[in-house]
Amino acid sequence: AQSVAQPEDQVNVAEGNPLTVKCTYSVSGNPYLFWYVQYPNRGLQFLLKYITGDNLVKGSYGFEAEFNKSQTSFHLKKPSALVSDSALYFCAVRDRDGGFKTIFGAGTRLFVKA
Amino acid sequence: NAGVTQTPKFQVLKTGQSMTLQCAQDMNHEYMSWYRQDPGMGLRLIHYSVGAGITDQGEVPNGYNVSRSTTEDFPLRLLSAAPSQTSVYFCASSATGGWDEKLFFGSGTQLSVL
């Protein structure tokens, strides 16, 4: 069965420092991996996805993520955090065996301090 | 430029009452889905649809009904509300439900069952 783990409930970083939000996954086939962001009182917004090819994918707002097949990880990164990046981040996975179902992690709250 | 529209934004019900959460999209998407968001549990799939007249169950379907009579609308029905259904509900859509497609989310309905 598909599953996604986000091991940190909260990540705290100072503005200007690099940030990493961790995600590991488990699927039976080749994964399709996604990151979404949720700002307060809003729905989720798509940030980036990995389908195939280059292990480093770039997305919206300067975010990028690195796919590591051997570690089954898809960590979200940004070289220089902004206060406005403070939000709830969700990792999600699909694979062909899971059909039409997207499985989400529990979410990681990112707090960027000025 | 509406995207995915959910109504109402907030709702309070008494145990045993019924109600329908509305979801409409104007992007001509074939795939629509309902998720519930609970603290520490991320988003869990309730039901989904891959086109008018076609629906299927997700991870947590009990207590919820859906139907899809048009491409645009995908209402979620609670027949007899229970306190365990207190949650934030999100509707999401994508073009065809393809594995590499991102989801577009509505802004959510916050439901409290007393």
HADDOCK unambig.tbl for C-alpha pairs under 7 A between the chains (distance, minus, plus):
assign (segid A and resid 32 and name CA) (segid B and resid 99 and name CA) 6.73 0.50 0.50
assign (segid A and resid 32 and name CA) (segid B and resid 100 and name CA) 6.36 0.50 0.50
assign (segid A and resid 42 and name CA) (segid B and resid 107 and name CA) 4.93 0.50 0.50
assign (segid A and resid 42 and name CA) (segid B and resid 108 and name CA) 7.00 0.50 0.50
assign (segid A and resid 43 and name CA) (segid B and resid 105 and name CA) 5.52 0.50 0.50
assign (segid A and resid 43 and name CA) (segid B and resid 106 and name CA) 5.46 0.50 0.50
assign (segid A and resid 43 and name CA) (segid B and resid 107 and name CA) 4.18 0.50 0.50
assign (segid A and resid 43 and name CA) (segid B and resid 108 and name CA) 5.99 0.50 0.50
assign (segid A and resid 44 and name CA) (segid B and resid 105 and name CA) 5.76 0.50 0.50
assign (segid A and resid 45 and name CA) (segid B and resid 105 and name CA) 6.96 0.50 0.50
assign (segid A and resid 46 and name CA) (segid B and resid 102 and name CA) 6.62 0.50 0.50
assign (segid A and resid 51 and name CA) (segid B and resid 100 and name CA) 6.34 0.50 0.50
assign (segid A and resid 94 and name CA) (segid B and resid 99 and name CA) 6.48 0.50 0.50
assign (segid A and resid 95 and name CA) (segid B and resid 99 and name CA) 6.88 0.50 0.50
assign (segid A and resid 100 and name CA) (segid B and resid 97 and name CA) 6.20 0.50 0.50
assign (segid A and resid 104 and name CA) (segid B and resid 42 and name CA) 6.13 0.50 0.50
assign (segid A and resid 104 and name CA) (segid B and resid 43 and name CA) 5.75 0.50 0.50
assign (segid A and resid 105 and name CA) (segid B and resid 42 and name CA) 5.52 0.50 0.50
assign (segid A and resid 106 and name CA) (segid B and resid 40 and name CA) 5.35 0.50 0.50
assign (segid A and resid 106 and name CA) (segid B and resid 41 and name CA) 4.63 0.50 0.50
assign (segid A and resid 106 and name CA) (segid B and resid 42 and name CA) 3.65 0.50 0.50
assign (segid A and resid 107 and name CA) (segid B and resid 42 and name CA) 5.69 0.50 0.50
